[in-house]
């Protein structure tokens, strides 16, 4: 496997992930200019798989892929109530 890191012109990290046999593989993470995560993606042999997370403004989108096909999409925002097992 080869780790790849791509940068913005200002030198901050734009994207990081791995290649195997010249194909995207494993987890890839994208960042904005401020260094905040904007996307967590998963690949297997160049195909989109598993859960992806995309942050934009005050919302989070969870996209589930199987063999490059979208299986489901959930959108979360500040108003979404989350259950917690912490008191």
PDB file with SEQRES, HELIX, SHEET and CRYST1 records, atoms N, CA, C and O in Angstrom:
SEQRES   1 A   87  UNK UNK UNK UNK UNK UNK UNK UNK UNK UNK UNK UNK UNK          
SEQRES   2 A   87  UNK UNK UNK UNK UNK UNK UNK UNK UNK UNK UNK UNK UNK          
SEQRES   3 A   87  UNK UNK UNK UNK UNK UNK UNK UNK UNK UNK UNK UNK UNK          
SEQRES   4 A   87  UNK UNK UNK UNK UNK UNK UNK UNK UNK UNK UNK UNK UNK          
SEQRES   5 A   87  UNK UNK UNK UNK UNK UNK UNK UNK UNK UNK UNK UNK UNK          
SEQRES   6 A   87  UNK UNK UNK UNK UNK UNK UNK UNK UNK UNK UNK UNK UNK          
SEQRES   7 A   87  UNK UNK UNK UNK UNK UNK UNK UNK UNK                          
SHEET    1 AA1 5 UNK A   2  UNK A   7  0                                        
SHEET    2 AA1 5 UNK A  13  UNK A  20 -1                                        
SHEET    3 AA1 5 UNK A  23  UNK A  31 -1                                        
SHEET    4 AA1 5 UNK A  37  UNK A  44 -1                                        
SHEET    5 AA1 5 UNK A  47  UNK A  48 -1                                        
SHEET    1 AA2 4 UNK A  37  UNK A  44  0                                        
SHEET    2 AA2 4 UNK A  50  UNK A  56 -1                                        
SHEET    3 AA2 4 UNK A  59  UNK A  66 -1                                        
SHEET    4 AA2 4 UNK A  69  UNK A  77 -1                                        
CRYST1    1.000    1.000    1.000  90.00  90.00  90.00 P 1           1          
ATOM      1  N   UNK A   1       0.847  -1.188   0.000  1.00  0.00           N  
ATOM      2  CA  UNK A   1       0.000   0.000   0.000  1.00  0.00           C  
ATOM      3  C   UNK A   1       0.883   1.239   0.000  1.00  0.00           C  
ATOM      4  O   UNK A   1       1.987   1.250   0.545  1.00  0.00           O  
ATOM      5  N   UNK A   2       0.356   2.278  -0.630  1.00  0.00           N  
ATOM      6  CA  UNK A   2       1.052   3.555  -0.704  1.00  0.00           C  
ATOM      7  C   UNK A   2       0.149   4.623  -0.098  1.00  0.00           C  
ATOM      8  O   UNK A   2      -1.012   4.757  -0.483  1.00  0.00           O  
ATOM      9  N   UNK A   3       0.694   5.384   0.856  1.00  0.00           N  
ATOM     10  CA  UNK A   3      -0.077   6.472   1.456  1.00  0.00           C  
ATOM     11  C   UNK A   3       0.077   7.706   0.587  1.00  0.00           C  
ATOM     12  O   UNK A   3       1.183   8.045   0.165  1.00  0.00           O  
ATOM     13  N   UNK A   4      -1.046   8.384   0.317  1.00  0.00           N  
ATOM     14  CA  UNK A   4      -1.038   9.597  -0.494  1.00  0.00           C  
ATOM     15  C   UNK A   4      -1.559  10.756   0.341  1.00  0.00           C  
ATOM     16  O   UNK A   4      -2.523  10.617   1.093  1.00  0.00           O  
ATOM     17  N   UNK A   5      -0.903  11.898   0.195  1.00  0.00           N  
ATOM     18  CA  UNK A   5      -1.345  13.125   0.845  1.00  0.00           C  
ATOM     19  C   UNK A   5      -1.344  14.233  -0.203  1.00  0.00           C  
ATOM     20  O   UNK A   5      -0.336  14.464  -0.870  1.00  0.00           O  
ATOM     21  N   UNK A   6      -2.467  14.910  -0.342  1.00  0.00           N  
ATOM     22  CA  UNK A   6      -2.602  16.027  -1.264  1.00  0.00           C  
ATOM     23  C   UNK A   6      -2.760  17.302  -0.437  1.00  0.00           C  
ATOM     24  O   UNK A   6      -3.368  17.289   0.633  1.00  0.00           O  
ATOM     25  N   UNK A   7      -2.204  18.403  -0.948  1.00  0.00           N  
ATOM     26  CA  UNK A   7      -2.159  19.656  -0.199  1.00  0.00           C  
ATOM     27  C   UNK A   7      -2.831  20.795  -0.955  1.00  0.00           C  
ATOM     28  O   UNK A   7      -2.876  20.799  -2.186  1.00  0.00           O  
ATOM     29  N   UNK A   8      -3.359  21.770  -0.193  1.00  0.00           N  
ATOM     30  CA  UNK A   8      -3.807  23.035  -0.750  1.00  0.00           C  
ATOM     31  C   UNK A   8      -2.565  23.866  -1.077  1.00  0.00           C  
ATOM     32  O   UNK A   8      -1.464  23.541  -0.634  1.00  0.00           O  
ATOM     33  N   UNK A   9      -2.741  24.920  -1.838  1.00  0.00           N  
ATOM     34  CA  UNK A   9      -1.616  25.788  -2.201  1.00  0.00           C  
ATOM     35  C   UNK A   9      -0.934  26.397  -0.975  1.00  0.00           C  
ATOM     36  O   UNK A   9       0.259  26.698  -1.012  1.00  0.00           O  
ATOM     37  N   UNK A  10      -1.704  26.582   0.128  1.00  0.00           N  
ATOM     38  CA  UNK A  10      -1.125  27.174   1.332  1.00  0.00           C  
ATOM     39  C   UNK A  10      -0.349  26.162   2.180  1.00  0.00           C  
ATOM     40  O   UNK A  10       0.199  26.519   3.223  1.00  0.00           O  
ATOM     41  N   UNK A  11      -0.300  24.901   1.736  1.00  0.00           N  
ATOM     42  CA  UNK A  11       0.458  23.875   2.439  1.00  0.00           C  
ATOM     43  C   UNK A  11      -0.342  23.025   3.403  1.00  0.00           C  
ATOM     44  O   UNK A  11       0.179  22.030   3.907  1.00  0.00           O  
ATOM     45  N   UNK A  12      -1.596  23.380   3.680  1.00  0.00           N  
ATOM     46  CA  UNK A  12      -2.398  22.553   4.579  1.00  0.00           C  
ATOM     47  C   UNK A  12      -2.914  21.321   3.831  1.00  0.00           C  
ATOM     48  O   UNK A  12      -3.091  21.339   2.613  1.00  0.00           O  
ATOM     49  N   UNK A  13      -3.147  20.258   4.593  1.00  0.00           N  
ATOM     50  CA  UNK A  13      -3.570  18.984   4.005  1.00  0.00           C  
ATOM     51  C   UNK A  13      -4.980  19.106   3.444  1.00  0.00           C  
ATOM     52  O   UNK A  13      -5.886  19.601   4.115  1.00  0.00           O  
ATOM     53  N   UNK A  14      -5.154  18.655   2.216  1.00  0.00           N  
ATOM     54  CA  UNK A  14      -6.453  18.658   1.543  1.00  0.00           C  
ATOM     55  C   UNK A  14      -7.110  17.284   1.614  1.00  0.00           C  
ATOM     56  O   UNK A  14      -8.318  17.176   1.828  1.00  0.00           O  
ATOM     57  N   UNK A  15      -6.298  16.219   1.431  1.00  0.00           N  
ATOM     58  CA  UNK A  15      -6.840  14.860   1.367  1.00  0.00           C  
ATOM     59  C   UNK A  15      -5.738  13.855   1.680  1.00  0.00           C  
ATOM     60  O   UNK A  15      -4.588  14.038   1.281  1.00  0.00           O  
ATOM     61  N   UNK A  16      -6.103  12.784   2.402  1.00  0.00           N  
ATOM     62  CA  UNK A  16      -5.162  11.710   2.705  1.00  0.00           C  
ATOM     63  C   UNK A  16      -5.847  10.369   2.560  1.00  0.00           C  
ATOM     64  O   UNK A  16      -7.021  10.214   2.897  1.00  0.00           O  
ATOM     65  N   UNK A  17      -5.098   9.402   2.055  1.00  0.00           N  
ATOM     66  CA  UNK A  17      -5.633   8.055   1.926  1.00  0.00           C  
ATOM     67  C   UNK A  17      -4.585   7.118   1.368  1.00  0.00           C  
ATOM     68  O   UNK A  17      -3.395   7.432   1.359  1.00  0.00           O  
ATOM     69  N   UNK A  18      -5.034   5.969   0.904  1.00  0.00           N  
ATOM     70  CA  UNK A  18      -4.126   4.923   0.457  1.00  0.00           C  
ATOM     71  C   UNK A  18      -4.490   4.399  -0.925  1.00  0.00           C  
ATOM     72  O   UNK A  18      -5.651   4.413  -1.333  1.00  0.00           O  
ATOM     73  N   UNK A  19      -3.478   3.944  -1.621  1.00  0.00           N  
ATOM     74  CA  UNK A  19      -3.634   3.238  -2.884  1.00  0.00           C  
ATOM     75  C   UNK A  19      -3.068   1.835  -2.722  1.00  0.00           C  
ATOM     76  O   UNK A  19      -2.063   1.638  -2.038  1.00  0.00           O  
ATOM     77  N   UNK A  20      -3.712   0.872  -3.347  1.00  0.00           N  
ATOM     78  CA  UNK A  20      -3.181  -0.485  -3.428  1.00  0.00           C  
ATOM     79  C   UNK A  20      -3.390  -0.930  -4.868  1.00  0.00           C  
ATOM     80  O   UNK A  20      -4.509  -0.887  -5.378  1.00  0.00           O  
ATOM     81  N   UNK A  21      -2.328  -1.351  -5.516  1.00  0.00           N  
ATOM     82  CA  UNK A  21      -2.394  -1.729  -6.933  1.00  0.00           C  
ATOM     83  C   UNK A  21      -2.993  -0.607  -7.775  1.00  0.00           C  
ATOM     84  O   UNK A  21      -3.794  -0.851  -8.678  1.00  0.00           O  
ATOM     85  N   UNK A  22      -2.594   0.627  -7.466  1.00  0.00           N  
ATOM     86  CA  UNK A  22      -3.010   1.833  -8.180  1.00  0.00           C  
ATOM     87  C   UNK A  22      -4.504   2.153  -8.057  1.00  0.00           C  
ATOM     88  O   UNK A  22      -5.041   2.920  -8.856  1.00  0.00           O  
ATOM     89  N   UNK A  23      -5.176   1.566  -7.057  1.00  0.00           N  
ATOM     90  CA  UNK A  23      -6.600   1.820  -6.831  1.00  0.00           C  
ATOM     91  C   UNK A  23      -6.796   2.355  -5.421  1.00  0.00           C  
ATOM     92  O   UNK A  23      -6.105   1.950  -4.486  1.00  0.00           O  
ATOM     93  N   UNK A  24      -7.753   3.274  -5.282  1.00  0.00           N  
ATOM     94  CA  UNK A  24      -8.089   3.789  -3.954  1.00  0.00           C  
ATOM     95  C   UNK A  24      -8.492   2.626  -3.063  1.00  0.00           C  
ATOM     96  O   UNK A  24      -9.227   1.729  -3.475  1.00  0.00           O  
ATOM     97  N   UNK A  25      -7.987   2.662  -1.815  1.00  0.00           N  
ATOM     98  CA  UNK A  25      -8.340   1.589  -0.892  1.00  0.00           C  
ATOM     99  C   UNK A  25      -8.355   2.120   0.534  1.00  0.00           C  
ATOM    100  O   UNK A  25      -7.621   3.051   0.864  1.00  0.00           O  
ATOM    101  N   UNK A  26      -9.183   1.533   1.368  1.00  0.00           N  
ATOM    102  CA  UNK A  26      -9.251   1.943   2.766  1.00  0.00           C  
ATOM    103  C   UNK A  26      -9.917   3.291   2.941  1.00  0.00           C  
ATOM    104  O   UNK A  26     -10.708   3.731   2.105  1.00  0.00           O  
ATOM    105  N   UNK A  27      -9.580   3.940   4.050  1.00  0.00           N  
ATOM    106  CA  UNK A  27     -10.215   5.210   4.397  1.00  0.00           C  
ATOM    107  C   UNK A  27      -9.472   6.399   3.789  1.00  0.00           C  
ATOM    108  O   UNK A  27      -8.245   6.478   3.837  1.00  0.00           O  
ATOM    109  N   UNK A  28     -10.244   7.312   3.222  1.00  0.00           N  
ATOM    110  CA  UNK A  28      -9.739   8.579   2.706  1.00  0.00           C  
ATOM    111  C   UNK A  28     -10.418   9.689   3.484  1.00  0.00           C  
ATOM    112  O   UNK A  28     -11.623   9.634   3.729  1.00  0.00           O  
ATOM    113  N   UNK A  29      -9.647  10.701   3.874  1.00  0.00           N  
ATOM    114  CA  UNK A  29     -10.191  11.829   4.633  1.00  0.00           C  
ATOM    115  C   UNK A  29      -9.878  13.121   3.890  1.00  0.00           C  
ATOM    116  O   UNK A  29      -8.743  13.352   3.474  1.00  0.00           O  
ATOM    117  N   UNK A  30     -10.898  13.960   3.730  1.00  0.00           N  
ATOM    118  CA  UNK A  30     -10.745  15.265   3.078  1.00  0.00           C  
ATOM    119  C   UNK A  30     -10.927  16.367   4.117  1.00  0.00           C  
ATOM    120  O   UNK A  30     -11.679  16.214   5.078  1.00  0.00           O  
ATOM    121  N   UNK A  31     -10.223  17.483   3.907  1.00  0.00           N  
ATOM    122  CA  UNK A  31     -10.251  18.608   4.833  1.00  0.00           C  
ATOM    123  C   UNK A  31     -10.510  19.909   4.069  1.00  0.00           C  
ATOM    124  O   UNK A  31     -10.274  19.990   2.864  1.00  0.00           O  
ATOM    125  N   UNK A  32     -10.999  20.923   4.788  1.00  0.00           N  
ATOM    126  CA  UNK A  32     -11.125  22.247   4.193  1.00  0.00           C  
ATOM    127  C   UNK A  32      -9.846  23.039   4.502  1.00  0.00           C  
ATOM    128  O   UNK A  32      -8.927  22.523   5.139  1.00  0.00           O  
ATOM    129  N   UNK A  33      -9.799  24.285   4.049  1.00  0.00           N  
ATOM    130  CA  UNK A  33      -8.612  25.120   4.248  1.00  0.00           C  
ATOM    131  C   UNK A  33      -8.290  25.367   5.719  1.00  0.00           C  
ATOM    132  O   UNK A  33      -7.140  25.635   6.067  1.00  0.00           O  
ATOM    133  N   UNK A  34      -9.302  25.277   6.585  1.00  0.00           N  
ATOM    134  CA  UNK A  34      -9.099  25.496   8.017  1.00  0.00           C  
ATOM    135  C   UNK A  34      -8.653  24.225   8.744  1.00  0.00           C  
ATOM    136  O   UNK A  34      -8.421  24.251   9.953  1.00  0.00           O  
ATOM    137  N   UNK A  35      -8.534  23.124   8.017  1.00  0.00           N  
ATOM    138  CA  UNK A  35      -8.097  21.868   8.620  1.00  0.00           C  
ATOM    139  C   UNK A  35      -9.217  21.034   9.213  1.00  0.00           C  
ATOM    140  O   UNK A  35      -8.955  20.037   9.885  1.00  0.00           O  
ATOM    141  N   UNK A  36     -10.462  21.428   8.976  1.00  0.00           N  
ATOM    142  CA  UNK A  36     -11.607  20.667   9.478  1.00  0.00           C  
ATOM    143  C   UNK A  36     -11.971  19.563   8.490  1.00  0.00           C  
ATOM    144  O   UNK A  36     -11.896  19.758   7.277  1.00  0.00           O  
ATOM    145  N   UNK A  37     -12.365  18.407   9.011  1.00  0.00           N  
ATOM    146  CA  UNK A  37     -12.776  17.301   8.138  1.00  0.00           C  
ATOM    147  C   UNK A  37     -14.035  17.682   7.379  1.00  0.00           C  
ATOM    148  O   UNK A  37     -14.972  18.246   7.945  1.00  0.00           O  
ATOM    149  N   UNK A  38     -14.043  17.368   6.098  1.00  0.00           N  
ATOM    150  CA  UNK A  38     -15.239  17.599   5.290  1.00  0.00           C  
ATOM    151  C   UNK A  38     -15.807  16.289   4.758  1.00  0.00           C  
ATOM    152  O   UNK A  38     -16.972  16.231   4.364  1.00  0.00           O  
ATOM    153  N   UNK A  39     -14.982  15.225   4.745  1.00  0.00           N  
ATOM    154  CA  UNK A  39     -15.440  13.942   4.212  1.00  0.00           C  
ATOM    155  C   UNK A  39     -14.572  12.815   4.757  1.00  0.00           C  
ATOM    156  O   UNK A  39     -13.349  12.931   4.845  1.00  0.00           O  
ATOM    157  N   UNK A  40     -15.232  11.730   5.118  1.00  0.00           N  
ATOM    158  CA  UNK A  40     -14.546  10.467   5.403  1.00  0.00           C  
ATOM    159  C   UNK A  40     -15.148   9.466   4.435  1.00  0.00           C  
ATOM    160  O   UNK A  40     -16.358   9.241   4.432  1.00  0.00           O  
ATOM    161  N   UNK A  41     -14.299   8.867   3.616  1.00  0.00           N  
ATOM    162  CA  UNK A  41     -14.749   7.955   2.565  1.00  0.00           C  
ATOM    163  C   UNK A  41     -14.039   6.618   2.708  1.00  0.00           C  
ATOM    164  O   UNK A  41     -12.949   6.546   3.274  1.00  0.00           O  
ATOM    165  N   UNK A  42     -14.655   5.566   2.197  1.00  0.00           N  
ATOM    166  CA  UNK A  42     -14.064   4.229   2.234  1.00  0.00           C  
ATOM    167  C   UNK A  42     -14.106   3.595   0.854  1.00  0.00           C  
ATOM    168  O   UNK A  42     -15.114   3.649   0.149  1.00  0.00           O  
ATOM    169  N   UNK A  43     -12.985   2.997   0.492  1.00  0.00           N  
ATOM    170  CA  UNK A  43     -12.859   2.342  -0.812  1.00  0.00           C  
ATOM    171  C   UNK A  43     -12.332   0.925  -0.647  1.00  0.00           C  
ATOM    172  O   UNK A  43     -11.617   0.618   0.306  1.00  0.00           O  
ATOM    173  N   UNK A  44     -12.693   0.080  -1.579  1.00  0.00           N  
ATOM    174  CA  UNK A  44     -12.147  -1.267  -1.672  1.00  0.00           C  
ATOM    175  C   UNK A  44     -11.880  -1.533  -3.148  1.00  0.00           C  
ATOM    176  O   UNK A  44     -12.807  -1.592  -3.956  1.00  0.00           O  
ATOM    177  N   UNK A  45     -10.612  -1.693  -3.491  1.00  0.00           N  
ATOM    178  CA  UNK A  45     -10.197  -1.927  -4.888  1.00  0.00           C  
ATOM    179  C   UNK A  45     -10.769  -0.868  -5.837  1.00  0.00           C  
ATOM    180  O   UNK A  45     -11.205  -1.180  -6.945  1.00  0.00           O  
ATOM    181  N   UNK A  46     -10.759   0.393  -5.381  1.00  0.00           N  
ATOM    182  CA  UNK A  46     -11.223   1.492  -6.217  1.00  0.00           C  
ATOM    183  C   UNK A  46     -12.716   1.740  -6.207  1.00  0.00           C  
ATOM    184  O   UNK A  46     -13.183   2.678  -6.853  1.00  0.00           O  
ATOM    185  N   UNK A  47     -13.478   0.929  -5.494  1.00  0.00           N  
ATOM    186  CA  UNK A  47     -14.934   1.086  -5.449  1.00  0.00           C  
ATOM    187  C   UNK A  47     -15.372   1.669  -4.110  1.00  0.00           C  
ATOM    188  O   UNK A  47     -14.774   1.384  -3.072  1.00  0.00           O  
ATOM    189  N   UNK A  48     -16.424   2.491  -4.146  1.00  0.00           N  
ATOM    190  CA  UNK A  48     -16.984   3.076  -2.940  1.00  0.00           C  
ATOM    191  C   UNK A  48     -17.703   1.986  -2.147  1.00  0.00           C  
ATOM    192  O   UNK A  48     -18.541   1.261  -2.683  1.00  0.00           O  
ATOM    193  N   UNK A  49     -17.360   1.883  -0.857  1.00  0.00           N  
ATOM    194  CA  UNK A  49     -17.975   0.880   0.014  1.00  0.00           C  
ATOM    195  C   UNK A  49     -18.199   1.470   1.405  1.00  0.00           C  
ATOM    196  O   UNK A  49     -17.588   2.471   1.780  1.00  0.00           O  
ATOM    197  N   UNK A  50     -19.075   0.837   2.147  1.00  0.00           N  
ATOM    198  CA  UNK A  50     -19.276   1.189   3.549  1.00  0.00           C  
ATOM    199  C   UNK A  50     -19.888   2.559   3.753  1.00  0.00           C  
ATOM    200  O   UNK A  50     -20.482   3.144   2.847  1.00  0.00           O  
ATOM    201  N   UNK A  51     -19.724   3.055   4.978  1.00  0.00           N  
ATOM    202  CA  UNK A  51     -20.294   4.346   5.353  1.00  0.00           C  
ATOM    203  C   UNK A  51     -19.340   5.480   5.008  1.00  0.00           C  
ATOM    204  O   UNK A  51     -18.141   5.416   5.282  1.00  0.00           O  
ATOM    205  N   UNK A  52     -19.894   6.501   4.411  1.00  0.00           N  
ATOM    206  CA  UNK A  52     -19.179   7.732   4.124  1.00  0.00           C  
ATOM    207  C   UNK A  52     -19.843   8.824   4.947  1.00  0.00           C  
ATOM    208  O   UNK A  52     -21.052   8.789   5.177  1.00  0.00           O  
ATOM    209  N   UNK A  53     -19.050   9.796   5.391  1.00  0.00           N  
ATOM    210  CA  UNK A  53     -19.574  10.909   6.167  1.00  0.00           C  
ATOM    211  C   UNK A  53     -19.126  12.210   5.515  1.00  0.00           C  
ATOM    212  O   UNK A  53     -17.948  12.384   5.200  1.00  0.00           O  
ATOM    213  N   UNK A  54     -20.080  13.129   5.313  1.00  0.00           N  
ATOM    214  CA  UNK A  54     -19.801  14.404   4.672  1.00  0.00           C  
ATOM    215  C   UNK A  54     -20.343  15.530   5.548  1.00  0.00           C  
ATOM    216  O   UNK A  54     -21.532  15.565   5.866  1.00  0.00           O  
ATOM    217  N   UNK A  55     -19.457  16.450   5.935  1.00  0.00           N  
ATOM    218  CA  UNK A  55     -19.851  17.588   6.740  1.00  0.00           C  
ATOM    219  C   UNK A  55     -19.931  18.818   5.852  1.00  0.00           C  
ATOM    220  O   UNK A  55     -19.008  19.101   5.088  1.00  0.00           O  
ATOM    221  N   UNK A  56     -21.051  19.556   5.955  1.00  0.00           N  
ATOM    222  CA  UNK A  56     -21.211  20.804   5.211  1.00  0.00           C  
ATOM    223  C   UNK A  56     -22.065  21.736   6.053  1.00  0.00           C  
ATOM    224  O   UNK A  56     -23.173  21.388   6.461  1.00  0.00           O  
ATOM    225  N   UNK A  57     -21.535  22.923   6.305  1.00  0.00           N  
ATOM    226  CA  UNK A  57     -22.195  23.897   7.176  1.00  0.00           C  
ATOM    227  C   UNK A  57     -22.495  23.236   8.523  1.00  0.00           C  
ATOM    228  O   UNK A  57     -21.575  22.750   9.182  1.00  0.00           O  
ATOM    229  N   UNK A  58     -23.747  23.210   8.941  1.00  0.00           N  
ATOM    230  CA  UNK A  58     -24.090  22.608  10.234  1.00  0.00           C  
ATOM    231  C   UNK A  58     -24.799  21.274  10.082  1.00  0.00           C  
ATOM    232  O   UNK A  58     -25.611  20.901  10.928  1.00  0.00           O  
ATOM    233  N   UNK A  59     -24.498  20.553   9.012  1.00  0.00           N  
ATOM    234  CA  UNK A  59     -25.154  19.260   8.818  1.00  0.00           C  
ATOM    235  C   UNK A  59     -24.132  18.172   8.497  1.00  0.00           C  
ATOM    236  O   UNK A  59     -23.029  18.440   8.019  1.00  0.00           O  
ATOM    237  N   UNK A  60     -24.532  16.973   8.770  1.00  0.00           N  
ATOM    238  CA  UNK A  60     -23.724  15.783   8.508  1.00  0.00           C  
ATOM    239  C   UNK A  60     -24.560  14.850   7.655  1.00  0.00           C  
ATOM    240  O   UNK A  60     -25.719  14.579   7.966  1.00  0.00           O  
ATOM    241  N   UNK A  61     -23.964  14.359   6.576  1.00  0.00           N  
ATOM    242  CA  UNK A  61     -24.655  13.408   5.714  1.00  0.00           C  
ATOM    243  C   UNK A  61     -23.925  12.068   5.829  1.00  0.00           C  
ATOM    244  O   UNK A  61     -22.705  12.001   5.683  1.00  0.00           O  
ATOM    245  N   UNK A  62     -24.678  11.017   6.089  1.00  0.00           N  
ATOM    246  CA  UNK A  62     -24.153   9.647   6.167  1.00  0.00           C  
ATOM    247  C   UNK A  62     -24.657   8.887   4.947  1.00  0.00           C  
ATOM    248  O   UNK A  62     -25.860   8.699   4.769  1.00  0.00           O  
ATOM    249  N   UNK A  63     -23.724   8.456   4.115  1.00  0.00           N  
ATOM    250  CA  UNK A  63     -24.074   7.751   2.881  1.00  0.00           C  
ATOM    251  C   UNK A  63     -23.494   6.347   2.962  1.00  0.00           C  
ATOM    252  O   UNK A  63     -22.309   6.182   3.253  1.00  0.00           O  
ATOM    253  N   UNK A  64     -24.300   5.353   2.711  1.00  0.00           N  
ATOM    254  CA  UNK A  64     -23.835   3.971   2.730  1.00  0.00           C  
ATOM    255  C   UNK A  64     -23.738   3.459   1.303  1.00  0.00           C  
ATOM    256  O   UNK A  64     -24.698   3.530   0.535  1.00  0.00           O  
ATOM    257  N   UNK A  65     -22.553   2.939   0.956  1.00  0.00           N  
ATOM    258  CA  UNK A  65     -22.282   2.408  -0.376  1.00  0.00           C  
ATOM    259  C   UNK A  65     -22.049   0.905  -0.316  1.00  0.00           C  
ATOM    260  O   UNK A  65     -21.574   0.375   0.689  1.00  0.00           O  
ATOM    261  N   UNK A  66     -22.391   0.230  -1.407  1.00  0.00           N  
ATOM    262  CA  UNK A  66     -22.040  -1.169  -1.597  1.00  0.00           C  
ATOM    263  C   UNK A  66     -21.670  -1.331  -3.065  1.00  0.00           C  
ATOM    264  O   UNK A  66     -22.516  -1.176  -3.946  1.00  0.00           O  
ATOM    265  N   UNK A  67     -20.403  -1.643  -3.326  1.00  0.00           N  
ATOM    266  CA  UNK A  67     -19.934  -1.870  -4.695  1.00  0.00           C  
ATOM    267  C   UNK A  67     -20.253  -0.686  -5.621  1.00  0.00           C  
ATOM    268  O   UNK A  67     -20.762  -0.856  -6.728  1.00  0.00           O  
ATOM    269  N   UNK A  68     -19.933   0.521  -5.123  1.00  0.00           N  
ATOM    270  CA  UNK A  68     -20.106   1.766  -5.889  1.00  0.00           C  
ATOM    271  C   UNK A  68     -21.553   2.236  -6.003  1.00  0.00           C  
ATOM    272  O   UNK A  68     -21.814   3.213  -6.704  1.00  0.00           O  
ATOM    273  N   UNK A  69     -22.487   1.587  -5.350  1.00  0.00           N  
ATOM    274  CA  UNK A  69     -23.897   1.977  -5.429  1.00  0.00           C  
ATOM    275  C   UNK A  69     -24.367   2.509  -4.077  1.00  0.00           C  
ATOM    276  O   UNK A  69     -24.042   1.953  -3.028  1.00  0.00           O  
ATOM    277  N   UNK A  70     -25.142   3.602  -4.120  1.00  0.00           N  
ATOM    278  CA  UNK A  70     -25.699   4.172  -2.897  1.00  0.00           C  
ATOM    279  C   UNK A  70     -26.810   3.270  -2.383  1.00  0.00           C  
ATOM    280  O   UNK A  70     -27.759   2.960  -3.102  1.00  0.00           O  
ATOM    281  N   UNK A  71     -26.679   2.857  -1.136  1.00  0.00           N  
ATOM    282  CA  UNK A  71     -27.687   1.996  -0.497  1.00  0.00           C  
ATOM    283  C   UNK A  71     -28.649   2.837   0.343  1.00  0.00           C  
ATOM    284  O   UNK A  71     -29.858   2.605   0.336  1.00  0.00           O  
ATOM    285  N   UNK A  72     -28.096   3.821   1.068  1.00  0.00           N  
ATOM    286  CA  UNK A  72     -28.946   4.691   1.885  1.00  0.00           C  
ATOM    287  C   UNK A  72     -28.241   6.015   2.144  1.00  0.00           C  
ATOM    288  O   UNK A  72     -27.017   6.120   2.070  1.00  0.00           O  
ATOM    289  N   UNK A  73     -29.061   7.027   2.453  1.00  0.00           N  
ATOM    290  CA  UNK A  73     -28.549   8.353   2.792  1.00  0.00           C  
ATOM    291  C   UNK A  73     -29.319   8.852   4.008  1.00  0.00           C  
ATOM    292  O   UNK A  73     -30.550   8.829   4.024  1.00  0.00           O  
ATOM    293  N   UNK A  74     -28.589   9.303   5.025  1.00  0.00           N  
ATOM    294  CA  UNK A  74     -29.205   9.911   6.206  1.00  0.00           C  
ATOM    295  C   UNK A  74     -28.590  11.296   6.354  1.00  0.00           C  
ATOM    296  O   UNK A  74     -27.384  11.475   6.187  1.00  0.00           O  
ATOM    297  N   UNK A  75     -29.430  12.264   6.667  1.00  0.00           N  
ATOM    298  CA  UNK A  75     -28.945  13.622   6.871  1.00  0.00           C  
ATOM    299  C   UNK A  75     -29.198  14.017   8.319  1.00  0.00           C  
ATOM    300  O   UNK A  75     -30.310  13.877   8.828  1.00  0.00           O  
ATOM    301  N   UNK A  76     -28.166  14.507   8.967  1.00  0.00           N  
ATOM    302  CA  UNK A  76     -28.250  14.939  10.350  1.00  0.00           C  
ATOM    303  C   UNK A  76     -27.979  16.437  10.378  1.00  0.00           C  
ATOM    304  O   UNK A  76     -27.142  16.933   9.624  1.00  0.00           O  
ATOM    305  N   UNK A  77     -28.681  17.158  11.241  1.00  0.00           N  
ATOM    306  CA  UNK A  77     -28.392  18.570  11.432  1.00  0.00           C  
ATOM    307  C   UNK A  77     -28.462  18.895  12.911  1.00  0.00           C  
ATOM    308  O   UNK A  77     -28.667  18.001  13.731  1.00  0.00           O  
ATOM    309  N   UNK A  78     -28.293  20.165  13.266  1.00  0.00           N  
ATOM    310  CA  UNK A  78     -28.270  20.546  14.671  1.00  0.00           C  
ATOM    311  C   UNK A  78     -29.554  20.190  15.405  1.00  0.00           C  
ATOM    312  O   UNK A  78     -29.526  19.966  16.615  1.00  0.00           O  
ATOM    313  N   UNK A  79     -30.672  20.133  14.706  1.00  0.00           N  
ATOM    314  CA  UNK A  79     -31.958  19.837  15.342  1.00  0.00           C  
ATOM    315  C   UNK A  79     -32.192  18.353  15.581  1.00  0.00           C  
ATOM    316  O   UNK A  79     -33.126  17.981  16.292  1.00  0.00           O  
ATOM    317  N   UNK A  80     -31.352  17.496  14.991  1.00  0.00           N  
ATOM    318  CA  UNK A  80     -31.532  16.056  15.118  1.00  0.00           C  
ATOM    319  C   UNK A  80     -31.213  15.626  16.544  1.00  0.00           C  
ATOM    320  O   UNK A  80     -30.162  15.975  17.082  1.00  0.00           O  
ATOM    321  N   UNK A  81     -32.100  14.887  17.141  1.00  0.00           N  
ATOM    322  CA  UNK A  81     -31.889  14.383  18.500  1.00  0.00           C  
ATOM    323  C   UNK A  81     -31.152  13.068  18.433  1.00  0.00           C  
ATOM    324  O   UNK A  81     -31.545  12.169  17.689  1.00  0.00           O  
ATOM    325  N   UNK A  82     -30.087  12.946  19.202  1.00  0.00           N  
ATOM    326  CA  UNK A  82     -29.328  11.704  19.253  1.00  0.00           C  
ATOM    327  C   UNK A  82     -29.494  11.053  20.609  1.00  0.00           C  
ATOM    328  O   UNK A  82     -29.457  11.736  21.633  1.00  0.00           O  
ATOM    329  N   UNK A  83     -29.671   9.777  20.633  1.00  0.00           N  
ATOM    330  CA  UNK A  83     -29.765   9.036  21.880  1.00  0.00           C  
ATOM    331  C   UNK A  83     -28.356   8.819  22.422  1.00  0.00           C  
ATOM    332  O   UNK A  83     -27.401   8.678  21.659  1.00  0.00           O  
ATOM    333  N   UNK A  84     -28.240   8.795  23.734  1.00  0.00           N  
ATOM    334  CA  UNK A  84     -26.944   8.587  24.359  1.00  0.00           C  
ATOM    335  C   UNK A  84     -27.125   7.693  25.563  1.00  0.00           C  
ATOM    336  O   UNK A  84     -28.147   7.755  26.247  1.00  0.00           O  
ATOM    337  N   UNK A  85     -26.118   6.848  25.826  1.00  0.00           N  
ATOM    338  CA  UNK A  85     -26.191   6.007  27.020  1.00  0.00           C  
ATOM    339  C   UNK A  85     -25.440   6.651  28.178  1.00  0.00           C  
ATOM    340  O   UNK A  85     -25.271   6.021  29.223  1.00  0.00           O  
ATOM    341  N   UNK A  86     -24.985   7.892  28.017  1.00  0.00           N  
ATOM    342  CA  UNK A  86     -24.289   8.624  29.080  1.00  0.00           C  
ATOM    343  C   UNK A  86     -25.298   9.465  29.840  1.00  0.00           C  
ATOM    344  O   UNK A  86     -26.240  10.008  29.262  1.00  0.00           O  
ATOM    345  N   UNK A  87     -25.089   9.563  31.135  1.00  0.00           N  
ATOM    346  CA  UNK A  87     -26.009  10.382  31.968  1.00  0.00           C  
ATOM    347  C   UNK A  87     -25.462  11.765  32.150  1.00  0.00           C  
ATOM    348  O   UNK A  87     -26.087  12.593  32.814  1.00  0.00           O  
TER     349      UNK A  87                                                      
END                                                                             
